[in-house]
């Protein structure tokens, strides 16, 4: 008798390798962002894409507030064209990161999603600033 987990067979190793390798091209996690920021290795712009009010109530230290609706070429003009943007929102229940990533990609900008968002940041034991 098979379980709900194994009822659909796992992908072949080659397919799994391709999938998970590609996934890292699109996502990063809270731990890696925190490590980069606290070890003088920040080579990306961290964008908080939630509302300005949510940002004011608490955000990752060093993040820039740019709600996803306001991501325009004009609002990105101060950043070099080769900047890597890492976007985050409230958490896994929020699709603001996807909306922001779509806008950035349409503008030809490099982008990754910080999975977990604020919820993940707090779950890792990191603090927010206000």
MMTF fields as JSON, N, C-alpha, C and O atoms, coordinates in Angstrom:
{
  "mmtfVersion": "1.0.0",
  "mmtfProducer": "UNKNOWN",
  "numBonds": 519,
  "numAtoms": 520,
  "numGroups": 130,
  "numChains": 1,
  "numModels": 1,
  "chainsPerModel": [1],
  "groupsPerChain": [130],
  "chainIdList": ["A"],
  "bondAtomList": [4, 2, 8, 6, 12, 10, 16, 14, 20, 18, 24, 22, 28, 26, 32, 30, 36, 34, 40, 38, 44, 42, 48, 46, 52, 50, 56, 54, 60, 58, 64, 62, 68, 66, 72, 70, 76, 74, 80, 78, 84, 82, 88, 86, 92, 90, 96, 94, 100, 98, 104, 102, 108, 106, 112, 110, 116, 114, 120, 118, 124, 122, 128, 126, 132, 130, 136, 134, 140, 138, 144, 142, 148, 146, 152, 150, 156, 154, 160, 158, 164, 162, 168, 166, 172, 170, 176, 174, 180, 178, 184, 182, 188, 186, 192, 190, 196, 194, 200, 198, 204, 202, 208, 206, 212, 210, 216, 214, 220, 218, 224, 222, 228, 226, 232, 230, 236, 234, 240, 238, 244, 242, 248, 246, 252, 250, 256, 254, 260, 258, 264, 262, 268, 266, 272, 270, 276, 274, 280, 278, 284, 282, 288, 286, 292, 290, 296, 294, 300, 298, 304, 302, 308, 306, 312, 310, 316, 314, 320, 318, 324, 322, 328, 326, 332, 330, 336, 334, 340, 338, 344, 342, 348, 346, 352, 350, 356, 354, 360, 358, 364, 362, 368, 366, 372, 370, 376, 374, 380, 378, 384, 382, 388, 386, 392, 390, 396, 394, 400, 398, 404, 402, 408, 406, 412, 410, 416, 414, 420, 418, 424, 422, 428, 426, 432, 430, 436, 434, 440, 438, 444, 442, 448, 446, 452, 450, 456, 454, 460, 458, 464, 462, 468, 466, 472, 470, 476, 474, 480, 478, 484, 482, 488, 486, 492, 490, 496, 494, 500, 498, 504, 502, 508, 506, 512, 510, 516, 514],
  "bondOrderList": [1, 1, 1, 1, 1, 1, 1, 1, 1, 1, 1, 1, 1, 1, 1, 1, 1, 1, 1, 1, 1, 1, 1, 1, 1, 1, 1, 1, 1, 1, 1, 1, 1, 1, 1, 1, 1, 1, 1, 1, 1, 1, 1, 1, 1, 1, 1, 1, 1, 1, 1, 1, 1, 1, 1, 1, 1, 1, 1, 1, 1, 1, 1, 1, 1, 1, 1, 1, 1, 1, 1, 1, 1, 1, 1, 1, 1, 1, 1, 1, 1, 1, 1, 1, 1, 1, 1, 1, 1, 1, 1, 1, 1, 1, 1, 1, 1, 1, 1, 1, 1, 1, 1, 1, 1, 1, 1, 1, 1, 1, 1, 1, 1, 1, 1, 1, 1, 1, 1, 1, 1, 1, 1, 1, 1, 1, 1, 1, 1],
  "groupList": [{"groupName": "UNK", "atomNameList": ["N", "CA", "C", "O"], "elementList": ["N", "C", "C", "O"], "formalChargeList": [0, 0, 0, 0], "bondAtomList": [1, 0, 2, 1, 3, 2], "bondOrderList": [1, 1, 2], "singleLetterCode": "X", "chemCompType": "L-PEPTIDE LINKING"}],
  "groupTypeList": [0, 0, 0, 0, 0, 0, 0, 0, 0, 0, 0, 0, 0, 0, 0, 0, 0, 0, 0, 0, 0, 0, 0, 0, 0, 0, 0, 0, 0, 0, 0, 0, 0, 0, 0, 0, 0, 0, 0, 0, 0, 0, 0, 0, 0, 0, 0, 0, 0, 0, 0, 0, 0, 0, 0, 0, 0, 0, 0, 0, 0, 0, 0, 0, 0, 0, 0, 0, 0, 0, 0, 0, 0, 0, 0, 0, 0, 0, 0, 0, 0, 0, 0, 0, 0, 0, 0, 0, 0, 0, 0, 0, 0, 0, 0, 0, 0, 0, 0, 0, 0, 0, 0, 0, 0, 0, 0, 0, 0, 0, 0, 0, 0, 0, 0, 0, 0, 0, 0, 0, 0, 0, 0, 0, 0, 0, 0, 0, 0, 0],
  "groupIdList": [1, 2, 3, 4, 5, 6, 7, 8, 9, 10, 11, 12, 13, 14, 15, 16, 17, 18, 19, 20, 21, 22, 23, 24, 25, 26, 27, 28, 29, 30, 31, 32, 33, 34, 35, 36, 37, 38, 39, 40, 41, 42, 43, 44, 45, 46, 47, 48, 49, 50, 51, 52, 53, 54, 55, 56, 57, 58, 59, 60, 61, 62, 63, 64, 65, 66, 67, 68, 69, 70, 71, 72, 73, 74, 75, 76, 77, 78, 79, 80, 81, 82, 83, 84, 85, 86, 87, 88, 89, 90, 91, 92, 93, 94, 95, 96, 97, 98, 99, 100, 101, 102, 103, 104, 105, 106, 107, 108, 109, 110, 111, 112, 113, 114, 115, 116, 117, 118, 119, 120, 121, 122, 123, 124, 125, 126, 127, 128, 129, 130],
  "secStructList": [7, 7, 7, 6, 6, 6, 1, 1, 7, 7, 7, 7, 2, 2, 2, 2, 2, 2, 2, 2, 2, 2, 2, 2, 2, 2, 3, 3, 3, 2, 2, 2, 2, 2, 2, 2, 2, 2, 6, 6, 7, 7, 7, 1, 3, 3, 3, 3, 7, 1, 7, 2, 2, 2, 2, 2, 2, 7, 5, 7, 6, 6, 7, 3, 3, 7, 7, 4, 4, 4, 7, 7, 2, 2, 2, 2, 6, 6, 1, 7, 6, 6, 7, 3, 3, 3, 3, 3, 7, 1, 7, 6, 6, 7, 7, 2, 2, 2, 2, 2, 2, 2, 2, 2, 2, 2, 6, 6, 7, 3, 3, 3, 3, 3, 3, 6, 2, 2, 2, 2, 2, 2, 2, 6, 6, 7, 7, 7, 5, 7],
  "xCoordList": [0.852, 0.0, 0.902, 1.798, 0.657, 1.488, 0.84, -0.363, 1.664, 1.179, 0.832, 1.13, 0.206, -0.079, 1.222, 1.24, 2.296, 3.597, 4.167, 4.659, 4.107, 4.751, 3.81, 4.258, 2.519, 1.554, 1.92, 1.829, 2.333, 2.881, 4.387, 5.009, 4.981, 6.418, 7.25, 6.875, 8.369, 9.309, 9.884, 9.965, 10.274, 10.895, 12.218, 12.838, 12.63, 13.946, 15.016, 14.82, 16.129, 17.197, 17.615, 17.83, 17.734, 18.145, 17.113, 17.477, 15.837, 14.777, 14.77, 14.572, 14.986, 15.043, 16.222, 16.092, 17.363, 18.545, 18.273, 18.599, 17.687, 17.381, 16.381, 16.573, 15.334, 14.294, 14.862, 14.684, 15.546, 16.022, 17.172, 17.323, 17.975, 19.027, 18.409, 18.85, 17.4, 16.715, 16.007, 15.971, 15.443, 14.718, 15.61, 15.157, 16.875, 17.803, 18.138, 18.671, 17.836, 18.012, 16.931, 17.106, 15.821, 14.669, 14.466, 13.816, 15.021, 14.757, 16.035, 17.047, 15.939, 16.949, 16.177, 14.951, 16.861, 16.121, 16.596, 17.598, 15.858, 16.129, 17.522, 18.217, 17.921, 19.225, 20.352, 21.274, 20.279, 21.331, 21.354, 22.427, 20.181, 20.109, 20.727, 21.547, 20.338, 20.873, 22.388, 23.11, 22.867, 24.302, 25.058, 26.081, 24.56, 25.21, 25.227, 26.237, 24.101, 23.989, 24.825, 25.289, 25.025, 25.768, 27.245, 28.0, 27.657, 29.058, 29.674, 30.616, 29.122, 29.65, 29.764, 30.748, 28.735, 28.711, 27.434, 27.035, 26.805, 25.542, 25.821, 26.303, 25.515, 25.705, 24.362, 24.264, 23.351, 21.983, 21.261, 21.707, 20.143, 19.269, 18.077, 17.368, 17.854, 16.736, 15.528, 15.534, 14.488, 13.279, 12.145, 11.775, 11.605, 10.377, 9.253, 9.102, 8.465, 7.458, 6.052, 5.063, 5.973, 4.69, 4.325, 5.045, 3.214, 2.781, 3.771, 4.515, 3.762, 4.637, 4.28, 5.162, 3.005, 2.572, 3.145, 3.655, 3.061, 3.616, 5.125, 5.661, 5.809, 7.247, 7.551, 8.47, 6.775, 6.995, 6.785, 7.443, 5.878, 5.585, 6.682, 6.811, 7.476, 8.58, 9.086, 8.307, 10.401, 11.018, 12.427, 12.978, 12.991, 14.369, 15.286, 15.17, 16.196, 17.143, 17.967, 18.554, 18.011, 18.757, 17.889, 18.355, 16.623, 15.709, 15.25, 15.215, 14.904, 14.36, 12.871, 12.467, 12.067, 10.623, 10.295, 10.552, 9.725, 9.239, 8.064, 8.247, 6.849, 5.676, 5.604, 5.924, 5.183, 5.226, 4.504, 4.895, 3.455, 2.721, 3.56, 3.262, 4.598, 5.421, 6.732, 7.594, 6.888, 8.106, 7.982, 7.26, 8.71, 8.724, 10.166, 11.04, 10.408, 11.749, 12.205, 13.363, 11.297, 11.64, 12.076, 13.046, 11.382, 11.732, 12.974, 13.521, 13.421, 14.641, 15.831, 16.935, 15.617, 16.648, 17.95, 19.016, 17.889, 19.093, 19.926, 20.994, 19.458, 20.176, 20.835, 20.213, 22.081, 22.732, 21.9, 21.184, 22.001, 21.217, 21.499, 20.637, 22.696, 23.041, 22.764, 23.222, 22.021, 21.681, 20.826, 19.941, 21.103, 20.254, 19.298, 19.731, 18.015, 17.0, 16.499, 16.19, 16.424, 15.814, 14.564, 14.627, 13.426, 12.148, 11.553, 11.702, 10.868, 10.133, 8.857, 8.74, 7.899, 6.634, 6.324, 7.238, 5.044, 4.651, 5.064, 5.52, 4.907, 5.241, 4.691, 4.3, 4.659, 4.233, 2.777, 2.377, 2.0, 0.588, 0.377, -0.761, 1.458, 1.387, 2.015, 3.088, 1.357, 1.934, 2.542, 2.763, 2.808, 3.451, 4.824, 5.24, 5.534, 6.856, 6.748, 7.561, 5.755, 5.577, 5.199, 5.694, 4.324, 3.94, 5.151, 5.331, 5.977, 7.186, 8.183, 8.771, 8.372, 9.328, 8.908, 9.755, 7.627, 7.128, 7.434, 7.904, 7.173, 7.438, 8.922, 9.292, 9.775, 11.219, 11.692, 12.476, 11.221, 11.623, 11.165, 11.899, 9.975, 9.489, 10.355, 10.436, 11.002, 11.888, 13.327, 14.237, 13.515, 14.837, 15.782, 16.997, 15.243, 16.07, 16.192, 15.258, 17.343, 17.57, 16.841, 16.861, 16.198, 15.394, 15.357, 15.32, 15.369, 15.127, 14.126, 14.021, 13.408, 12.43, 13.076, 13.709, 12.913, 13.34, 12.165, 11.193, 12.272, 11.167, 10.95, 11.901, 9.701, 9.349, 8.957, 8.134, 9.544, 9.222, 9.437, 10.315, 8.631, 8.738, 8.503, 9.189, 7.536, 7.241, 8.47, 8.824, 9.109, 10.308, 11.454, 12.206, 11.584, 12.636, 12.496, 13.468, 11.282, 11.026, 11.18, 11.693, 10.74, 10.88, 12.346, 12.664, 13.224, 14.663, 15.265, 16.422, 14.487, 14.984, 15.595, 16.205, 15.438, 15.969, 14.941, 13.751, 15.413, 14.537, 14.204, 14.904, 13.116, 12.714, 13.022, 13.137, 13.156, 13.312, 12.125, 11.481, 11.853, 10.753, 11.202, 10.431],
  "yCoordList": [-1.174, 0.0, 1.243, 1.364, 2.161, 3.366, 4.513, 4.519, 5.46, 6.646, 7.744, 7.639, 8.787, 9.951, 10.594, 11.261, 10.396, 10.948, 10.209, 10.837, 8.893, 8.115, 7.684, 7.104, 7.957, 7.542, 8.097, 7.39, 9.36, 9.938, 9.751, 10.284, 9.014, 8.74, 10.026, 11.013, 9.982, 11.112, 11.258, 10.291, 12.456, 12.72, 11.976, 11.639, 11.729, 11.142, 12.084, 13.298, 11.527, 12.34, 13.504, 14.609, 13.274, 14.35, 15.475, 16.651, 15.122, 16.136, 16.883, 18.097, 16.156, 16.797, 17.757, 18.859, 17.341, 18.206, 19.484, 20.574, 19.365, 20.547, 21.455, 22.669, 20.875, 21.658, 22.428, 23.642, 21.713, 22.371, 23.33, 24.33, 23.046, 23.991, 25.273, 26.373, 25.13, 26.302, 27.1, 28.329, 26.407, 27.093, 28.112, 29.2, 27.755, 28.667, 29.89, 30.869, 29.848, 31.027, 32.064, 33.248, 31.619, 32.487, 32.857, 33.857, 32.05, 32.245, 32.23, 31.636, 32.912, 32.817, 32.719, 32.829, 32.516, 32.419, 33.458, 34.142, 33.556, 34.568, 34.404, 35.388, 33.162, 32.904, 33.435, 34.087, 33.159, 33.61, 35.13, 35.73, 35.756, 37.221, 37.809, 38.724, 37.288, 37.773, 37.591, 38.502, 36.427, 36.165, 37.167, 37.71, 37.408, 38.368, 39.766, 40.468, 40.161, 41.521, 41.731, 42.844, 40.699, 40.857, 40.504, 40.62, 40.081, 39.731, 40.542, 40.102, 41.742, 42.666, 42.017, 42.208, 41.246, 40.583, 40.908, 40.169, 42.008, 42.355, 42.891, 44.012, 42.086, 42.46, 42.512, 42.174, 42.934, 43.008, 44.144, 44.635, 44.549, 45.551, 44.791, 44.11, 44.901, 44.224, 45.148, 46.21, 44.73, 45.54, 44.943, 43.783, 45.754, 45.411, 45.917, 47.126, 45.014, 45.389, 45.48, 45.528, 45.504, 45.679, 47.166, 47.994, 47.484, 48.881, 49.686, 49.133, 50.988, 51.86, 51.784, 51.885, 51.61, 51.474, 50.199, 50.228, 49.091, 47.833, 47.956, 47.452, 48.622, 48.847, 49.641, 49.305, 50.695, 51.548, 50.777, 51.057, 49.82, 49.042, 48.045, 47.636, 47.642, 46.724, 46.142, 45.64, 46.207, 45.718, 45.213, 45.442, 44.535, 44.064, 45.278, 46.124, 45.349, 46.459, 46.461, 45.443, 47.591, 47.71, 47.558, 47.781, 47.179, 47.043, 48.417, 49.375, 48.491, 49.701, 49.465, 48.42, 50.437, 50.33, 50.741, 51.872, 49.806, 50.094, 49.151, 48.064, 49.58, 48.728, 48.277, 49.035, 47.044, 46.453, 47.297, 47.288, 48.033, 48.866, 50.053, 50.645, 50.391, 51.562, 51.198, 52.058, 49.955, 49.555, 49.995, 49.399, 51.057, 51.626, 51.936, 51.992, 52.135, 52.509, 53.785, 53.899, 54.735, 56.0, 55.765, 56.374, 54.898, 54.644, 53.777, 53.67, 53.159, 52.349, 53.08, 52.537, 54.292, 55.029, 55.189, 55.293, 55.211, 55.39, 54.134, 54.181, 53.021, 51.753, 51.364, 51.483, 50.902, 50.449, 49.359, 48.603, 49.292, 48.339, 46.89, 46.028, 46.616, 45.238, 44.893, 43.86, 45.748, 45.473, 44.225, 43.985, 43.44, 42.299, 42.767, 43.259, 42.612, 42.959, 41.683, 40.702, 41.709, 40.619, 41.206, 42.195, 40.588, 41.131, 40.253, 39.031, 40.917, 40.174, 40.916, 42.127, 40.144, 40.726, 40.12, 39.779, 39.984, 39.539, 38.097, 37.791, 37.227, 35.822, 34.938, 35.418, 33.64, 32.691, 32.856, 32.358, 33.54, 33.765, 35.009, 35.358, 35.677, 36.947, 36.776, 36.184, 37.288, 37.176, 38.493, 38.675, 39.401, 40.661, 40.458, 41.238, 39.413, 39.169, 38.782, 39.207, 37.985, 37.582, 38.795, 38.946, 39.655, 40.866, 41.773, 42.341, 41.903, 42.728, 42.11, 42.814, 40.801, 40.123, 40.25, 40.436, 40.152, 40.316, 41.721, 41.887, 42.731, 44.112, 44.323, 44.928, 43.823, 43.977, 43.26, 43.811, 42.042, 41.284, 41.974, 41.984, 42.544, 43.266, 44.484, 44.932, 45.017, 46.162, 45.727, 46.553, 44.422, 43.906, 43.829, 43.767, 43.833, 43.812, 42.4, 41.603, 42.099, 40.812, 40.797, 41.776, 39.666, 39.6, 38.188, 37.202, 38.119, 36.887, 37.193, 38.322, 36.174, 36.258, 35.721, 34.665, 36.461, 35.94, 35.148, 35.715, 33.818, 32.983, 33.14, 33.262, 33.134, 33.278, 34.688, 34.887, 35.679, 37.077, 37.413, 36.852, 38.328, 38.763, 37.583, 37.446, 36.737, 35.576, 34.677, 34.248, 34.397, 33.573, 34.231, 33.568, 35.548, 36.303, 36.151, 35.869, 36.34, 36.204, 34.758, 34.506, 33.815, 32.393, 32.0, 31.12, 32.636, 32.353, 32.981, 32.725, 33.79, 34.441, 35.809, 36.39, 36.328, 37.646, 38.708, 38.42, 39.926, 41.0, 41.961, 42.044, 42.678, 43.764, 45.082, 45.151, 46.119, 47.472, 48.301, 47.976, 49.365, 50.254, 51.687, 52.6],
  "zCoordList": [0.0, 0.0, 0.0, 0.835, -0.942, -1.035, -0.256, 0.001, 0.1, 0.81, -0.184, -1.374, 0.313, -0.532, -1.013, -2.047, -0.272, -0.656, -1.857, -2.794, -1.838, -2.899, -4.017, -5.006, -3.877, -4.902, -6.27, -7.274, -6.314, -7.547, -7.444, -6.525, -8.358, -8.267, -8.306, -8.94, -7.621, -7.644, -9.046, -9.804, -9.371, -10.669, -10.772, -9.763, -11.978, -12.211, -11.664, -11.624, -11.249, -10.642, -11.524, -11.027, -12.82, -13.731, -13.747, -13.766, -13.738, -13.721, -12.397, -12.365, -11.302, -9.984, -9.898, -9.366, -10.419, -10.419, -11.193, -10.724, -12.359, -13.162, -12.433, -12.371, -11.892, -11.213, -10.019, -9.913, -9.123, -7.91, -8.187, -7.484, -9.188, -9.575, -10.123, -9.79, -10.954, -11.528, -10.442, -10.497, -9.453, -8.389, -7.681, -7.322, -7.482, -6.816, -7.657, -7.136, -8.945, -9.795, -9.503, -9.793, -8.933, -8.696, -7.236, -6.929, -6.331, -4.901, -4.084, -4.456, -2.953, -1.909, -0.603, -0.604, 0.493, 1.752, 2.757, 2.549, 3.836, 4.857, 5.458, 5.713, 5.68, 6.282, 5.39, 5.879, 4.091, 3.177, 3.057, 2.983, 3.037, 2.989, 4.254, 4.18, 5.404, 6.682, 6.731, 7.136, 6.323, 6.353, 5.476, 5.892, 4.277, 3.377, 3.983, 3.923, 4.567, 5.102, 6.357, 6.605, 7.143, 8.392, 8.254, 9.218, 7.082, 6.845, 5.715, 5.056, 5.502, 4.499, 3.121, 2.407, 2.765, 1.457, 0.687, -0.213, 1.046, 0.384, -1.009, -1.174, -1.998, -3.397, -4.118, -5.298, -3.406, -3.905, -3.195, -2.157, -3.773, -3.166, -2.602, -3.343, -1.303, -0.665, -0.684, -0.062, -1.409, -1.529, -0.716, -0.891, 0.173, 0.89, 0.007, -0.171, -0.547, -1.539, -0.946, -1.678, 0.378, 1.058, 1.055, 0.496, 1.678, 1.765, 2.609, 3.418, 2.404, 3.195, 4.674, 5.527, 4.988, 6.384, 7.007, 8.127, 6.289, 6.797, 7.003, 7.99, 6.075, 6.198, 7.465, 8.212, 7.701, 8.872, 10.178, 11.18, 10.165, 11.369, 11.694, 12.848, 10.709, 10.946, 9.65, 8.84, 9.449, 8.226, 8.512, 9.589, 7.547, 7.652, 7.6, 6.714, 8.559, 8.598, 7.315, 6.949, 6.642, 5.39, 4.161, 3.043, 4.348, 3.21, 2.742, 3.513, 1.479, 0.87, 0.652, 0.141, 1.04, 0.818, -0.611, -1.024, -1.355, -2.701, -2.974, -3.522, -2.584, -2.811, -4.268, -5.183, -4.462, -5.803, -6.842, -8.01, -6.452, -7.401, -7.887, -8.924, -7.14, -7.464, -8.155, -8.332, -8.539, -9.239, -10.693, -11.492, -11.003, -12.352, -12.723, -11.858, -14.0, -14.448, -13.745, -13.344, -13.599, -12.939, -11.495, -11.045, -10.761, -9.362, -9.206, -8.108, -10.289, -10.249, -10.859, -10.903, -11.325, -12.061, -11.276, -11.882, -9.968, -9.156, -8.983, -8.373, -9.506, -9.357, -10.677, -11.733, -10.634, -11.863, -12.557, -11.9, -13.852, -14.64, -14.26, -14.429, -13.748, -13.403, -11.938, -11.448, -11.24, -9.835, -9.724, -10.545, -8.705, -8.365, -7.27, -6.228, -7.508, -6.518, -5.863, -6.538, -4.534, -3.772, -3.147, -2.416, -3.439, -2.987, -1.89, -1.896, -0.941, 0.081, 0.425, 0.238, 0.938, 1.408, 2.77, 3.521, 3.091, 4.427, 4.716, 5.817, 3.747, 3.987, 2.9, 1.836, 3.162, 2.126, 1.699, 0.647, 2.499, 2.183, 1.323, 1.007, 0.945, 0.213, -1.165, -1.288, -2.203, -3.545, -4.031, -5.228, -3.106, -3.464, -4.082, -4.939, -3.654, -4.231, -5.699, -6.52, -6.024, -7.421, -8.278, -9.395, -7.754, -8.484, -8.694, -9.771, -7.659, -7.757, -8.732, -9.553, -8.642, -9.522, -10.984, -11.857, -11.251, -12.62, -13.12, -14.245, -12.301, -12.713, -12.986, -13.992, -12.085, -12.26, -13.524, -14.297, -13.729, -14.916, -16.199, -17.187, -16.196, -17.372, -17.673, -18.817, -16.635, -16.813, -17.104, -17.169, -17.275, -17.61, -16.432, -16.617, -15.218, -14.006, -13.446, -13.54, -12.868, -12.214, -10.876, -10.131, -10.584, -9.365, -8.802, -9.539, -7.483, -6.743, -5.639, -5.16, -5.258, -4.168, -2.896, -2.913, -1.777, -0.481, 0.075, 0.575, -0.022, 0.425, 1.929, 2.701, 2.318, 3.729, 4.108, 5.001, 3.43, 3.726, 5.194, 5.849, 5.698, 7.092, 8.035, 9.048, 7.703, 8.545, 8.664, 9.762, 7.55, 7.561, 8.306, 9.021, 8.133, 8.815, 10.328, 11.03, 10.811, 12.247, 12.708, 13.798, 11.889, 12.232, 12.4, 13.2, 11.662, 11.767, 13.035, 13.366, 13.731, 14.954, 14.706, 15.604, 13.495, 13.175, 13.565, 13.691, 13.752, 14.203, 13.071, 12.061, 13.278, 12.381, 13.058, 14.281, 12.267, 12.793, 12.316, 11.319, 13.04, 12.633, 12.744, 12.449]
}
